[in-house]
Amino acid sequence: MSTGSTTEGLVAVGRSLDDADERNPYLYGVYAPVHEELDEGDLEVIGEIPKDLNGIFLRNGPNPRYESGGRHHWFDGDGMVHGVHLENGTARYRNRWVRTAAFEAESEAGRALWTGVMENPKDNPFGNTHGLNLKDSANTDVIFHRGKVLATWYLCGTPYSLDPLSLETIGTEDFLGTLTGDVMAHPKVDERTGELFWFDYGPQPPYMRYGVVGPEGTIEHETPIDLPGPRLPHDMAITDSYAILMDLPLYQDPEAAKRGRHKLIFDRDMASRFGVIPRRGDGSTIRWFEAKPCYIYHVVNAWEEGDEVVLDVCRVKRPAPVSDRRSKLAQMLAYLRLDAQIWRYRFNLRTGQTTEGPVDDDNTEFPSIDARLTGQKNRYAYNVHISPEETLMFDGVVRYDTVSGAKEEYRFGPGRWGSESPFAPRDGSTGEDDGYLVTFVQDEREQRSELMILDAADVAAGPVGRVLLPQRVPLGFHACWIRSDQLTASGA
């Protein structure tokens, strides 16, 4: 069994002039990159793979290919998608790099050409279409739309299309030539209509654009959104009638940007604003609702109830954390240590009032729901539990019943760390807990990875099946489940 590279050749990446004796934790152990692209079946299974679980589990994440100069940030790595195809009780593993324009340029050069987000990007070859000269590595999310997988980047960049079975990169996704900009990290797909909803943002006006890709694959609606200045939004939500956009008080320090530094400011005197706009509405029709200052990385879901739009999110309590270590590297990496809780907003379209409050106090993030209910009222949310470790690690899965308030969880065990855990409906599923949760788990002690399958209706019971993988899967970002009927309908 291959475990991939762990430390060889990466020391230079984790050091800088002011951190010469400190190893960057996001390059070692469970974060260390792998370099082999595999395609293997006949995988060992502990327990069993349910025969009614058929589809593909995919997870994206950063996997640096070459050493680069300066301080390394976890977000810098080249995108690599790991996938397990489950079919009639069998499993097949594949992993492939996302072959972005930057990846291909560095492949041709045989070395790193870009520095990371913690270094001055002025000498980088190119960046996204807004002139942000950072490496667009498409390493953040994976979503399924119109028969293709889209890999996206966290700071708003070029989406890349992948084949859902082979994971080979098809190329940049410009929606049949209609995209004239970038796409944010987490576009939303409405499975009922076939639409994809997105925004992009940048340092120059218009600071945000909102758009809709129609079921035929072209952008059918696009409008500028008026913001008072540049922002760093990460996610959005949809309902049956609306899209919800965010104007949050976390943004890049403009003075630091002029000096080539990437520094964030959280302005506690600035309200959080949520814009509710008709799905195909002009930017002038957006209605803004104010709330307490915060930052939000990820949305759980949104829906409509009478005069209200309800929005569930993972709200970050401390968007500008203070490091408990002294080096500049540690201070910057402290931003990765999330402290979040599920939070509910209600925006009253009749009165203009905002109501907000916690659903739970526990530190959980990377939420998922039954994707068939995106934009409709859901009962269950499936989050990963954040460990108190120094770096960002997920030590368990939590199932929230947002109707009864009940919470159920399963912890992976000592030295075992998980990934985002999407809901995977069983064949013929009739409900949002009638299926399974699927997640990669990395065993730090065994240096081994597995696909874990949990019963979504009984998370606390532990895994019904564990598929041992042929190589280690480094900890990473976002995941999705593609049902077999979606593959069949798309001809994949």
Buried (B, 14 or more C-beta within 10 A) or exposed (E): EEEBBBEEEBEEBBBBEEBEEBBBBBBBBBBBBBBEEBEBEEBEBEEEBBEBBBBBBBBBBBBBBBBBBBBBBBBBBBBBBBBBBBBEBBBBBBBBBBBBBBBEBBBEEEEBBBBBBBBEBEEBEBBBBBEBBBBBBBBBBBBBBBBBBBBBBBBBBBBBBBBBBEBEBEEEBBBEEBBEBBBBBBBBBBBEBBBBBBBBBBBEEBBBBBBBBBEEBEBBBBBBBBBEEBBBBBBBBBBBBBBBBBBBBBBBEEEEBEEEBBEBBBEEEBBBBBBBBEBBBEBEEBBBBBBEBBBBBBBBBBBBEEEBBBBBBBBBBBBBBEBEEEBBBBBBBBBBBBBBBBBBBBBBBEEEEBEBEEBBEBBBBBBBBBBBBBBBBBBBBBBBBBBEEBBBBBBBBBBBEBEEEEBBBBBBEEEBBBBBBBBBBBBEBEEBBBBBBBBBBBBBEBBBBBBBBBBBBEBEEBBBBBBBBBBBBBBBBBBBBBBBEBBEEBEB
